[in-house]
Amino acid sequence: MHMNPLYHHQSQLPVLDRMNESDPRLIPINDSRKTFRIIFILAIIIIIIFGMLVVLYIIRQSPTSKTILVEGEKTNEHEKEIFDDCINILSEYLLRFDFNQSNPDHLQPIYREVINTLHYLSSIYKHDLILFLYMHRLIRTDIPFEQRLKLHNANLTNIQFKNINLNNLYLPGVIAFNGLFSHCQLKQSNFQGSIMDKSRFISCSLEESTFSGASLKQSLFTNDNDLSNVDFTNTDLFHSHININGLNNKCLIINTRLPNGSFFNIDSKELINDGGGEQQCNTLRNDRWRNESEYPSLTIAHRQNNSCIEMTTIPENNCYFQANSTSRFIQDIDLNQYSTLIDNNQAWYNVSGYLGCSSNNSSDWATVEIRFANDQQLFENNPIHVINYGKSWKLFSNNSLIPIGIRTVRIMIGAYITNSSKGSLSCCAIDDINFNIFYKGEKKLTYS
């Protein structure tokens, strides 16, 4: 018996529908489609909300931006007013009929006005103010020293000079971080002791200028600068870009810190003036040593005539310092030419000299004392080093580190004599007192 095919197909449809509804493999596909639609709709909503927030932010910021621009314009106007007021005040000083540029009392108010004004000026107005002083011949090296305006500690940070003639510019002791000098004429200019770290000198003529004692760390000197006879004494060139090859032949480089951090050509000369009494003895001059008010001066004598103690190491025609009672001599030595070495904790000193006494009293002795002072000339209460000795003639020598910040050393020589010994007169002698400075890495002999 044959079945109708159409009837057979229709009879199978409900069965297939039931199979589709009950097939678990088809359910995740439907759920994932629904989840995707939901996520897509949420993403569109988030994007719309974010866009609206951005628009609102821009709208709200527009007045703020305008306010910033207005405030910037007001600041520039205020700065210009400060600059103009300063120029007017300086002009009034300079135009006074009784103005005397050689009188420090007349230069002092100009200095105060300039220093105070520079704190409020940008680099552009700093440039203009310095040019004003330069053009009015106040900060130049080609005028008498007493007429120069000394702008010590002036804030010239970020100042820039380009394509300009500034020969004989006088700016010692200024603070000029990140300065720029490009294609400038700066012959015979003075930047002594200035702080000019990260400054740039590009294609400049610097012949016979001085940076003595200046700080030029991380600065740039292009190879086309003319550095003939430039003074780099005691200059700090640490991490600077400068071609040091050949500089020693055309520049003055003494006590200089090189870009690699080492020190070059330390001047270890004798720093005591007339440490043996020869000049004062032979010329009868009394300006080498001075006495303290509390004590009498030492006597300077020829050995061949007045030797009170056997001094086999000293020629007979030499002089020496003699004491028959408690007495002292003092001499101060300026150490500013070693400031870079000192402030980098690399400066050592050596002090040496001959001492001796002829006395039966063990409490009598010759002495050498060393005291240090900073910029304010404040000598420490206690001596840094003391040599006391009361026996036969002997050489003493001592080395030690010079503390950071020291600018002056005081050398005291003398004797402490009680005059209580019986049967003979006490006498102490001192000669050949030497003091010099050397680089920490060098070796010096020590005698004690």
Order of alpha helices (4+ residues) and beta strands (2+ residues): alpha-alpha-alpha-alpha-beta-beta-beta-beta-alpha-beta-beta-alpha-beta-alpha-beta-beta-alpha-beta-beta-beta-beta-beta-beta
